Amino acid sequence: MASTSSVNYINLTPPSTSNPPPSNQRSSSLSFLSTASPPSISLHSTNSRARSQSKSRPLAVSNVLETVESVNASASKSASLQPVVSSSKPTILVSEKLGEAGLELLRGFGNLDCSYELSSEDLCAKISQCDALIVRSGTKVTRQVFEAAKGRLKVVGRAGVGIDNVDLQAATEYGCLVVNAPTANTIAAAEHGIALLAAMARNVSQADASIKAGIVFTYMDRRKWQRNKYVGVSLVGKTLAVMGFGKVGSEVARRAKGLGMHVIAHDPYAPADRARAIGVDLVSFDQALSTADFISLHMPLTPTTSKILNDETFAKMKKGVRIINVARGGVIDEDALVRALDSGAVAQAALDVFTKEPPPSDSKLVQHENEGVAVEIAEAVVGALRGELSATAVNAPMVPAEVLSELAPFVLLAEKLGRLAVQLVAGGSGIKSVKVVYRSARDPDDLDTRLLRAMIIKGIIEPISDSFINLVNADFTAKQKGLRISEERVVVASSAEYPIDSIQIQIDNVESKLASALSEKGNISIEGRVKYGVPHLTRVGGFSVDVSLEGNLILCRQVDQPGMIGRVGNILGERNVNVNFMSVGRTAKRTKAIMAIGVDEEPDKETLKEIGEVPAVEEFVFLEL
């Protein structure tokens, strides 16, 4: 069984775009130094059968993502894949108060600049000297901030869950990772939501205020004792609708079940089995509104959810419904809520967030430090600066930590296969369509390929353009450039212990610098797999090979006859080019064969020319990894 999914279409001849990021703004939290290398060299003897005799276009070689290097350090020994080491520590700007535990962690890693209450102008003025920025909800990280950073800003950390104060589109375009702290305050937010629920139901704040005002009870005048006014309503047996069944919403549901409430939830992305596991029914949006006695909001602020509770939706609710909002202020039309409260359509509302914030500066709740959030966001920022993949990244594939660890060696394989495939393309027509086939023993629905797709895009685009691709902007750049990436997942009989058995890349409707790399269908086809933690090339066109993807690679098509390995090896040895691996694949005995040679150094033109002049060598190509 196989299933397919596709990403939008990428053209590798960069079109003119409006307001693209400046070409010198290529620094990224997930980046390696890109250095221009000599063009790839494709030499053919007179009997070459390659489909194109044209010279290959110059290619720029760019090393793999710093992110990938971090999780794949053991998978690559090449010095060219080592991250850039700066003699100075990174500068981390914290623009809003953060817990001391988080600040201490940041001080141990870089130069910490705590500058609070910065205006937009002040932030733009400082940001070009900063590698990382940590904010809460009060600082607006706009496109202007990313432009002012001039490519230096590598990561923005949001100390909290919501990221609506960060321009994710601009961050992605400028290759800046955005991370948040979605788990550290999950329990605190859920408990706060339950606290507001109970306090609202029993009128705790109103009763407390009235006592302090001295108007409820006077010992000499018991007529002013108005206990019944603040009795409120019971929670047992009432229906709570949780709108947004993510981490916080699900924790609120667990606690509400413990209070004896019937809990329903609406979330178009939540799996029904997870809801059922804690005794919650997933229902439609309108059904949640019409049946709930209490509505608790736990959704992000997006164009879809902005003012999702409005005059129209309030009219669909039970009369006397009670609303709790500890999510984002903008999800409620506040003017409409006032009207609903005035009319009695909504009995009460407990709000911790508002459309315009921050709330008053003397609020004890706002000033109270949450050490969990401080530590989580500090760790995420430091990890991004080190080049580690973040499971809390907001504008990059959201891949769970356990999946990141499992995919680590295959990430490097994906990038290297993409880089090899594009170097085999001849002519200037440009790549229009790429198909990626993942073979695995696992069910296709259990295979998350987003990270692998990003690395394949990086490998394909970077060598033939001035674009700098990382995990953050891979899909965005792919869509801009118009290349179609289709993915197919094929189930094979192999060990399910590993997520991937092999990755195959096919490039359609192009000419090849190596005719042997063409499949029976006429497309360039290469395949690889991970062996002992190291990426290997295992197939070129119709030929089976087995060569470690380290250093550089020479692919030769030759007549299968004795002495060929020794002859080519001697030529390389005489020119002081070290061979680290060699593999020969053939279709049949004494017919045609492909020799794949891994070399540590780049052979000069004379060495390559001498290899091409060996009579039995029909064609070959030198590829840089």
N, C-alpha and C positions, 0 to 999 in steps of 0.2 A: 504494500500500500504506500502511496506517495501523495503528498499534498504540496500545493504550491502557494506562494504568496509573493507579492511584488512590491517594489518601491518605485517611486516616480522616476522619470527618465532623465539621464545625465548626458550632455554632449561635451566631449573633451576638448573641443575648440572653444575657448572661453568667449562667450558673447559679451557685448557691452552691457553693463548693468548700471542701474541708477544708484549713485552713492555707495559703491562697494567699499569695504574697508581698505584703507591705504595699503599698498603692497608691502611697505616696511613694517606694518603692524602685524607681525606674524608670531609674536611671542605667545606662548600658551602654557597653561598649567600642565598640559600633557604633551610636552614637546621635547624633541631632540634637536640639536644643531643640525641644520641642513647645509651641506656644502656642495658646491658645484663640482662635478666630476667630469672627466673626459667623456665624450660621446661613446655610446656602445658601438662596437665594431662588428660588422657582419661581412665575412670574406667567403667568396664562393669560388671553387675551381671551375674550369671551363665546362665540366659536365654536370654542374649543379642543376638540380631540378626545382629549385625554389621558384615560387611564383612571381617574385619581384627581384630585379637586379638593381633597384634604386638604393641609394645610400640611406642608411638609417638616420633619422633626425636626432639631434643632440638630446641627451636625456640628463636631467639633473637628478642626482641620487640623494635621497633624504632618509635619514635613519628612522627607525620605528618609534612610535609614541613613547614618551617617557612613562606614561601609564603602563603600557604593555611591558616595557623593560623592567619596571618595578616588580610586576607579578611574574615575569618570565626570566629573571636574571640567571637562573640556573639553566635556562634553555638556550642561552646564547653566549658564546665565548668571544665573539668578534669584538675587537676593540672599537670598531666603527659604530657599535651599538651602545657604547657607554654614554650615560647622560652627561650633559655639560656641567662641570663643577665650577661654581663661582667662588671666588676668593672671599666674597662678602656674604653676610647672612641676608636672607630676604627680609624686606620691610613689611610689617603687618600693621595696617591701620584699623583700629577699633573705634568706630564713630558713636557708639552708644554703650552704656554701662553693661559690663559683663562680669559674671562671678569671678572671684579671685582665683578659684581653682583653674578655670579656663585661662585666665591671664597668665598664671604661673607656667602653665604648659606652653603657651605661646612665647613667653620670655626665654624659655629654654631652647627654643628652636630658631628664633629670629630677632630682629630689632623691632620692638613693640612701640607703637605710637598710639596712645589713647587720647584722641582729640574729640571731645563731645560737643554737641550742639553746633555742628558745622553748617553753614549755609550752603546752598547749592554751588555758589561761586567758590567758596572756600574748599569744598570737596573737590571740585574740578581742578583747582589750583594745586592741591596736594597729591592727587591720585597718580600723576605721572611718575612719582617717586616711590610708588608702593607696588608690591608684588601680590598682596592679598588685602581684602577689605572685609571686615566683619560688621554687620549691622543687625538691628532688631527691626521693628516695624516703622520706626520714625524716619529713617533715612531713605530717601528716594534715589535708587541707583538707576539713573536714566541713560538713554543713549548718549547724551552729552558727556556723562561720566566716562563711558567706555571710549568715546572719541578722545577725551582729554588724557586718558591713560596712555595713549600712543603705543599700545601693544604690550606694555609692561605688566598690566594687571592680569594675573593668572587665575585667581579664584576669588569669588565672592561668597562669603558664608553668611547665611541668614540664621541667627540665633532664635529658632522657633520653627514653626511648621509653614506658615503662609509665606509665599514668595511674590505676592502681587505688587510689592514695592520695588521689585527688580525687573528691568526690561530684559526678559529672557531672549527675545528675538535678537536684540543688539548684542547680548552676551554671547550668543551662539555665533553670530556673524564675526565677532572679534575673537573667537576661539577661547573665551573665558569660561571656565567651569563655574557653575553655581551649585552650592550644596546647602542643605538645611539640616535641622536637628529634629527629625520627625518623631523620634522615640523617647528622648530624654524627658519630655514633659507630657507624654501620653497619659500616664496615670494621674498626674496632677491635674491635667485638663479635664479628664473624665470625672475625677472626684469633685472638681470645681463645678462642673455641670450638674452633678447630682446634688451638690450643696445648694446651688441656685434653685434646682427643682424643688427640693424639700422646703427651703426657706420661703419660696414663693407660695407653695401650696399651703403653708401654715402661717403666712404673713409675719414671719419672724422680724424682718427689718422694720416693717410698719409698727409692730408692737413695741419693738425696742426704741424706736424714735419717739413714739408717743409717751412712753414711760419717762424717757429723759427730758421730754418737754414738760412733764409734770401735769399732764391733762387727763391721765387715765384713772389714777387712784389718789384720792385724798382720804386719809384715815377718818376724818370727821364727816366726810360727805360721800357715803358709799354709792350714792346715785350716779357718780361719775365713773364707777367701775364698769367698763364695757368689755367684759371678757368675750362675749359672744361675737363681737364685731371682728375679732382677730382669730377666731377658731380655724377658719380656712376649710380645706377639703382633704379627704383621705386619698392616699395613693394606691392602696390595695384595690386590685380589681380594675383600676383605670388603664386605658390604652395609651401607651407612649409610642409615638412615631419618631424613629431616629432617621433623620434626613442626611444621609452620608454615612455609609457603614464601613468606614476605614478603621484605622487603629483606635482613634478616640471614640468614634461612634460605637464600635463593637464593645469597648470597655464600659461605656455608659450603659449599653444594653445589658451587659452582665450584671451590673450593679442594680439596675432597675428591676431585673428579674428577681433579685434578692429581696427587693422591697415589696414583692407580690404584684407587680404590674404586668400586664400583658403587653409584650413588646413586638412591634412591627417595624420594618425598615424599608426605606427606598434608596437604592443606589444602583444605577444602570451597569456598574462595573463590578459589583460584588458577587462572588460565587454563591449560589444558593446553598451548597452543601456546608459552607463555612457558617452561614447564618443558621441553618438547621441545627448545626452542632451545639449551638448555645440556646436553642429553643426560640429562634426569631424567624418570623415569616417575612420574606421579601415580597413587597406589593408594589403596585403602580403608584405614581406620584399623586394622581387624583384620589386613589383609594386611601392613601396615607392621610391626605388632608381631610377627607370626609369622615373618617372613622376615629381619629385621634382625639383624646381628651387633653393630652400634652404633646407638644411638638418640640423636639430638641434638634438644633441645627449643627451639623458637623461637616460642612462642605466647603471647598475652597472658593475663593472669589475669582470667577472667570467671566468672560462675556456671556456665557450661558446661564450662570447662576446669579449674575448681578440683578438685584431687586427681584429675585424669584418669588419672594413673598410680597405681594402687591394687592391692590384693590380687588383684582380678579380672583386671586388665590385665597384671599381672606374670605371672600364671599362663598367659597366652596367648603369652608371649614365648619365644624360643629360650632354652634353658638356657645360662647363661653369657653372656648379653647384657651389654653395657657401655653406660652411660647418661651423657650429658653434658647439663647444664642451665645455660645462661647467660641464661635468659629470666626467669621469675618463680618464686620459691620455692614458692608455694602450689599449683603445678600438680602437685606430687608429694606423695602421702601419705607423710610421712617415716617414720612408724611402720611402714607397710607396706614401705617400702624397706629398713628395717633387717631386717625378717623375710625379705625376698627375698635380701638379702646373706648373712644367717646360713644360709639353706638352700642357697645356691649358685645359685639361680634367676637372680640378677644377680651377675655376677662382680665388677664394679667400677662405681663412680659418681663422676664428677667434677662437683662442684657449686660454682658461683660465687654462687648465691643460695639463700636459705633462707626458710622460712615466717616466722620471726621475725628481723627485722633492726633496726638495722644490725649487722654483724659487729664484732669487737673494734676498738677505736679505734686500735690500733697497726698495723693492716693497711696496708702500703705501697701496695697496689693501690687501696684505698679513698681514701687521702689523695692519690694522684697526680692532678693536675689534667688534665682533658681540655679543652683550649682550644676544640676544634671544637664541643663541646656548649655551652660557655659562650657563644660567639659566636652560634650558631644560635638558642638560646633568647632571648638578649638582643635579637636582631634581630626575632624573632617578637613579643616583648612590645612593643617600641617600635613596630613596625608596627601592632599592634592598637590601641595608644594613639593613634596617628595616624589611626586609622579605616580602615586598609588591610585588605583581605581577606587571610586567611592560608590558605595551602595546607596548613598543618600543624595547623589547628584540629581539636580532638578532638570537641567537642560542637556542631559546625556542619557543614553539608555539606562533605565532603572533596572539593574541586574542585581539580584540578591547576592550577599557576600559568599554564600556557599557555591553559587553558580560561577561567580568570578574565579574562585579558587579552582574549580573543576575545569573551567575553560582556559585557564592560563596558558598552557603550552600550545593550544590550538589557535589562540589569538595571534601568536607570532607566525604560525604556519599560514594563517589566512593572509596576513600582510605580505609575506614573502611570495606566496603564490600569485597574488595580485601584481606585485612588482615584476615577477618573471613573465607573466602573461603579457603585460603591456609592452615589454621590451622585445617580444617576439613579433609584434605588429609592424608591418612594413607599409610604406606609402603614407600619403598625407590626407587620406580621406576621413580619418578620425573614427573613433570607436563609438558605435551607436547602441549596441546591445550586448549585455553580459549575462550569462546564466551561471548560477552557482548551484551545484548539486552537493548536498550533505548526505552522506551515507552513515546510518547509525542503527544500532540494534534496538534503540528506544522508540517509543511511540512518537510520531511527528509532533503531536501536541505537547510533548514533554521537552521538546528541544528548542531552547531560546537562542536564536541565531543573530540577534540584533548587534551584539558586540562583534561577532565575526564579520557580519556584513560591513560594519563601519571600518574594520581593518582592511577588508578587501578593497573598499572604495579608496582608502588611503593609498594602498599599494598601487592601484591603477592610475589614479589622478596625479599624485605628486610628481612622479618622474617625468611627465610630459606637460606640466603646466607650472605656473608660478604660485599656484594655490598651496597653502599650508593646511593639511588635513589632520584633524584629531578627532577623538571620540565625541567631542562636543558638536562639531560642525560638519561631520561626515555626510549625513543624510541631507542637510541643508545645502551643502556645496554640490552634492550629487544632483539634487533637484534643479539647482541653478544652471548647471552645465548641461543638462538634458540627456544624460546617459541612462538607459533603462537597465535596471538590475532586477532580474527575476530569480527567485529562489525555489529550489525543489528539495524536499526531504524524502529520502528513500530508505525504507526499512530493509536491513540486510541481516543475515545470520552471523552475527559476531558477538563479542562479549558486551553485555549491557553495563559492565562496570565503568566503561568510558563513554562519555557523551557522544563522541564522534569517532567513526571508523576511518573516514577519509573525506576530503574536500576536493571537488573538481571544479575548475573554472573553464568555461567555454566562451570564446569571443566570436560572434557571428559577423559575416559579411566584411571581412578584412583580408588583406594579403599578409602572408607570413614570410619572415626573414629566414625561416627554417621550414622547408616543405614537410619535413618529417613530423613537425608539430601539429599538422592538420589531421583531423579525424576523418573517418569515412564520410561524414556529412559535410566536410569541407571547412569546418571551423577550427580555430586554434583551440587545442584542448590539452590541459595539463592537470595532473592530480597529485595530491600529497597526503601524507599521514604523519602522525607523531609516533616516533619509536624511542623508547627509553627517555622520554621527556624532551626529545630533540626533533624539530621538524625535518621531514625527508621528502624529496621529490620521488614519486614512485611510478609516474607514467607521463610520457610525452607523446602526444598523438596516439599512434597504435603501438608504441614501443614501451615495454616495461623497463624501468630503471630503478635504482635504489641508491640515492646519494643524499648525504646530509646537506641541508641548506645553510651552510656556514661559509663565510668568506665570499668568493666569487665562483662562477660556474662556466665551464665550456661544454657545449653540446656539439658532438660531431656525428654526422651520418657517414658511414663508411662501408666498404665491402668487408664482409666478415671473413677474415683470413688471419693466419698466425702472424704474430709479431707486431700487431697494430698498437697494443697497449704499451709495449716497450718502446716502440719508435716515437710515439707522441710523448711518452714520459721522459725519454732522453732529451727531446727538444726542450721541454720545460725545465728539466734539471740543468741542462747546459746554460740556460739563461737565469738560473738561480730563482726559479719560480717553484715554490713548494706545493706538492700535491697532497691534499689532506684526505681525499676520498676519490675512488674511481669505481664506476659501475658500467657494465655493458648489457644492453638488452637487444635481442634480435627476434626477427619474425620466424626464421628457420635457419638451420645449419648452413653455413657457407653462402648466405644470401646477403641481406642487408642488416646492419646493426646500428644502434645508437650508443655512443660512448659518452657518459656524463662524467666530467672531471671537476672535482672541487679543488680550487686553488686559493692559497692564502694571499698571494700578491696579484696585482693586475699585470698581465703580460704586456710588453710593449708591442707596437705594430709589427716590428720585424719578426718577433716570436710568433705572433698570430699568422703572419704571412707564410712563415716556414711550415706551420702546421697545415695551412691550406694547400701547400704545394705537395704534400704527401700524396702520391698517385691514388691510393685507395680511399682518401678522404673526399667525399663528394660535396659536402657542405658542412659548415659549422657556424656557430655564433657564440660570442662571448657575452655573458650576462653578469651584471653587477647586482649583488644582493644588499 
